[in-house]
Amino acid sequence: MAKDIDWGSLGFGYIKTDKRYVSLYKDGKWDEGTLTDDDTVTLSECACVFQYAQTIFEGLKAYTTEDGRIVTFRPDLNADRMIESAKRTEMPPFPKDRFLDAVKQTVAGNRDWVPPFGSGATLYIRPFMFGYNPVIGVKPAEEYEFRMFTTPVGPYFKGGMKPITVRISDFDRAAPRGTGHIKAGLNYAMSLHAIVDAHEQGFAENIYLDPGTRTKIEETGGANIIFIDADGNMVTPKSDSILPSITRRSLMVVAEKYLGIKVTQREITLKEVAEGNFKECGLCGTAAVISPVGCINDHGKEIRFASGMDEMGPTLQKLYDTLTGIQMGRIEAPEGWIYEI
Ligand SMILES: *Cc1c(COP(=O)(O)O)cnc(C)c1O
């Protein structure tokens, strides 16, 4: 029986659900893993994760399709990305087949928490991993916990998809040759001040520039950026310090294969954005799929997009409708994109 929840009024907050998956790494190997009711973790005060932030995570969602199946979207790419994040932080990668099995078990164990089709809500899945044995000299932990919990989240856009205003940040997110390309808690700890400050100044998000030259667009704290140029082509920044968003990579395929839109991934300067070379701009990530940007504020100078402040631009809207159509089962998906629970 589905839980008695007003799905439409849910926000993006944590709600404890029935089951979570846990696997421990000890003596050089992962144990077999299990679902548990226990939502708490008790650790040594000297656990590596507390002292040196050795933790990585992922984010994906489960939802009900139009024809009533419970599915997730491209979880194999989350598994791959988490393996890359683990390698860069000296953690033992959690095997891909086991990651996919954990998604299946965790969602199946919380079946009643998957919001119904049409509610706009989804069951957010949070896989994460941390080093937990006591470590005081700086080195990686020897023991790790992999955990995956779920929490129902509401529709991202409650009052319709209104374009947002974002600012060019004076803070940097990720150093060249640093850790910007992995999904690690450390990339978020340093973004907290920037986001609180942006909100205080009335901006929805920060756009970070490349720290090397501070002339090129990278991404926001938790979403990649896509632009539509004057000819209706999709252009997205290329940089080693951008987190490879699964939504952005999927939109690139949708643009080219479904909509016949030319896609280019290249360095994009703030200067060319300011010169008005692009008519639409959007942020993309699992949570919202695409959030339209109506205006970028660069230290008081407003860069306004032709799509305006009232609605998403027509090309981004087409991309959004097609990708969400694929996710919901209305449009045929490329092989392997939809993973049934
Ligand atoms: C998670 C994340 C994204 C979005 O990635 P998706 O796979 O599309 O959800 C973008 N940027 C950063 C920094 C992220 O952490």
The ligand as a Gaussian input file, in Angstrom:
#p B3LYP/6-31G(d) Opt

LIG

0 1
 C       25.504000      15.815000      -8.910000
 C       26.053000      17.030000      -9.563000
 C       25.582000      17.485000     -10.810000
 C       24.411000      16.857000     -11.524000
 O       24.658000      15.565000     -11.936000
 P       23.457000      14.587000     -12.358000
 O       24.141000      13.288000     -12.574000
 O       22.862000      15.129000     -13.597000
 O       22.493000      14.595000     -11.222000
 C       26.199000      18.594000     -11.368000
 N       27.220000      19.237000     -10.750000
 C       27.683000      18.831000      -9.551000
 C       28.786000      19.581000      -8.924000
 C       27.121000      17.721000      -8.924000
 O       27.590000      17.342000      -7.735000

